[in-house]
Amino acid sequence: MNVLPITTNKLLIVAGLFWVIAGVSILQIGVKAYIVEPFALWIPLATAVIFSMFYFMIFRKMVIRNEHRIISFNETKTGLLRFLDKKGYIIMIFMMTLGVSLRLSGIIPGWFFAFFYTGLGAALLLAGINSITKYTKQSKLAANEK
């Protein structure tokens, strides 16, 4: 069943926009934590480590897998919500629930959110930009084939 039908190739841009919005939202939380935390050199270094780990080990691969999954769809239109697979939705729900719970609990210090959320948000943002770029490349390829 195609709830909210959309041209299948546009799922790449939907996924990209979703990750850009998520990345910016998380990045804002991290940057706000940076502002209120006293500066320590290790915080930007830890941010770079978190960014590198999440982007290169998880999100870059996720964008590639998602692109291949979406391109493999045989139908010209599909449901808007298929920009993620079931595993992706489960991981997203778990991570959001965990993040909100930890922030609201107050058991995690602000410096943690400064480096972790800034690195994570930047990695998500770049993954979203990559997905949008892949959509642009796919659109150009499709236009050249016509």
MORA-V523486 format. One record per backbone hydrogen bond with DSSP energy under -0.5 kcal/mol. CO is the residue of the C=O (numbers start at 1). NH is the residue of the N-H. Records with the same first field share a line. If there is no record, write none. Layout:
CO=NH + NH
//
This chain:
1=3
2=5
3=80 + 81
4=80
6=78
7=10
8=11
9=12
10=14
11=15
12=16
13=17
14=18
15=19
16=20
17=21
18=22
19=23
20=24
21=25
22=26
23=27
24=28
25=29
26=30
27=31
28=32
29=33
30=34
31=35
32=36
33=37
40=43 + 44
41=45
42=46
43=47
44=48
45=49
46=50
47=51
48=52
49=53
50=54
51=55
52=56 + 57
53=57
54=58 + 59
55=60
58=62
59=63
60=64
61=65
62=66
63=67
64=68
65=69
66=70
67=71
68=72
70=73
76=8
78=6
79=82
80=83
81=84
85=89
86=90
87=91
88=92
89=93
90=94
91=95
92=96
93=97
94=98
95=99
96=100
97=101
98=102
99=103
100=104
101=105
102=106 + 108
109=112 + 113
110=114
111=115
112=116
113=117 + 118
114=118
115=119
116=120
117=121
118=122
119=123
120=124
121=125
122=126
123=127
124=128
125=129
126=130
127=131
128=132
129=133
130=134
131=135
132=136
133=137
134=138
135=139
136=140
137=141
138=142
139=143
140=144
141=145
142=146
143=146
//
